[in-house]
Amino acid sequence: MKIPILLFLALTSCASNSILLESTNQDQFNVQNDSIPSSQVENIDFEIKYNLKEPDQEFDLPDILEEISGLSFDKNFEKLYAVQDEKGIIFIINKTTGEIEKEIEFHKDGDYEGIEVVGDVVYVVKSTGTIYEVKNAGKEDQEKEKYNLFLSRENDVEGLCFDEESNMLLMACKGVPATGESFEVIRYKKVVYGFDIETKEIDSIPIYDVQLDGIHKCLHTSSSIKDTEKLTDHFSYDKKDINFNPSAIAIHPLTKDIYILSSAGKTLIVLNTKGEIIYIERLNKKIHRQPEGIAFDKDGTLYISNEAKGETAKIYRFDYQK
């Protein structure tokens, strides 16, 4: 079901009050067991093609990007685009040197969390879920359109990427899902919504979700994940929440898998196109002090941006190991 954006005021309360609602499906969500019988699931055959412990290249960023919060490529995969979470500025970065080549102001100061380039249009999202559509960025005829959706600050949108298959922007929420379920359900779940760039509507049903049950299924059935004991403890049902707060999202150009970063807990989770969790990795916190942006070059080369967190903000490049 698609929700016209003009109804967002009526639906905003769904986000802020969702922790108070009762769910008719709560019994289906198992928060009691820390293990899943192997006879109930199939083995997961996935091997990540990156060494995230050893970047192939790193770029030091200037002070103005010490809070870099989003990363994308232009349509020709020649330049990196970035935003930071205080200034309404689009930064164009040389993907080889890491140097800022251009700054484009598109709006006043605000909490900007994600950026994605689709053709000749640049999209930027705020933590409130507001999307800015910038056409002809940096030119005399630059145009900006703002879309206020039913999402709110409680949903805390931090990740943004484009899904060519569905023609949607995927919006990963760091905060609570606006799904109308009880707190016992939503505290163990994070969601990704879809914004149709043609109709300018957002689907009320999440496109993807990351649930604690799915995490444990992956940990029990994957042969490629290391440190499963530590990961099982990190994602324990005994903790107050899922311990995964999406900060960035991107789709792999070759495999179409969905990569979601969490700055909190320094974790990467990979979903396949069916939305199933197929890989989990804790990142080295000495390298990834605060991972807030992720983007892929057309050949699969991976770029991850990190906020400064008291030191120097960086962009790391990881080559695709075919």
WODAFEN-V72047 format. One line per field, one symbol per residue. psi: psi as a letter, one per 30 degrees, with the letter a starting at -180 (. if undefined). A space follows every 50 residues. Layout:
# WODAFEN-V72047
psi=???
This chain:
# WODAFEN-V72047
psi=kkjkffgeeffefeefgffflkkfgeffjjgekglkkfffllkkjkkkgk jffjkfkkkkllefgfhkglklllfghelkklllgekikkkkkkfefgkk fkkjkfllklikflkkkjbgkkkkklfffkkkjjkhkflegkkkkkjkaf laefeikfkklkjeefhkkkjkkfakkiggllefeffgkllklkjjfefh lkkfkkelljleeeeeeeeffkffklheeeeeeehkfflfafhjjkflkl kkfefglkkkkjekfikkkkkaffgkkfkkkkljffeieijfkklklfgf kkkkkklehfbkklkkkjkkj.
